[in-house]
């Protein structure tokens, strides 16, 4: 119930700002992962190190993908609520 009371107090402008910031943050993370992937193999001779770095970056990328999916689902719920409110 504490979470719901905080949700009610938040304005649409604040929610829009959070959405905008979240999108920027997710894009920044995706760009950073891409850059790390590019840099990860420079100067590395060992196949084991390359494989390890690739696996770690794959894991991080998958985690970001799951976070983005969760965010999208939550945003869709918010949009649906706004549409339902306007219909009433």
N, C-alpha and C positions, 0 to 999 in steps of 0.2 A: 504494500500500500504506500510505502514511502516513495517508491519509484514512481508510482502513478501520481502522487501529489506533486512531485517535481516536474513530471511531464505536463501536467495541467498548467503549471506556472510558467512554462516556457512559451515565449511568443512565436508566432510564425516566422517573424524576421530572424529570431535566434536559431530556429530550426533550419531556415534557409542558409544561414551563415555556416552552421555546422555541416550541412550537406555540401556546400561549396568547399569548405576547408577539407572535408573528408575526400572529396574528389581530387583536389590538388595533392593531398598527402598520398593517396593511392597511386596517382600518376608519378609522383616523385619517387616513390618506392619502386615502381616498375622500371623507371629509367635507371635508378641506382643498381637494380639487379642486372639489367642489361649491360650497364657499364662494367660491373664486377665480372660478369660472364666474359666480356671482351678482354678484360685485364687478367683474368684468372690463369690463363695459360701462357702468358708471355714470360719467357725465360725459364720455364719449368721443363726439366728434362725427364723427370720420372713419370711414367705412365700411371703409377699408383696415386701420385699426388694430383695429377690431372683428373683421374677418375673420382677421387675423393672430393675435389673442389666442384666438379660437375654435379655430383650427388647432393652436396650441401646446397648449391645454388638451385637445383631442381626442387629440393625440399622447401627452401625459402620461397621460391616462386609459387609452388603449390599452396603454401600457407597463405600467401597474399591473395591468390585466386579464390581461396575459400573465404577469406575475410571480405573480399569484394562481393562475392555472391551473397553473403549474409547481409552486408550493407544494402545491396540492391533489393533483397527481399524486404528488409525493414523499410526502406524508402518506398517501395511499392505499397506497403500497408499504409503508410502515411498518406500517399497520394490518393489511395482508395478512400480513406477516411475523409479527406478534403472534398473529394467528388461527392461522396455520400452526403456530407454536410450541405453542399451547394444544392443538391437535389431536394433536400428538405426545405 
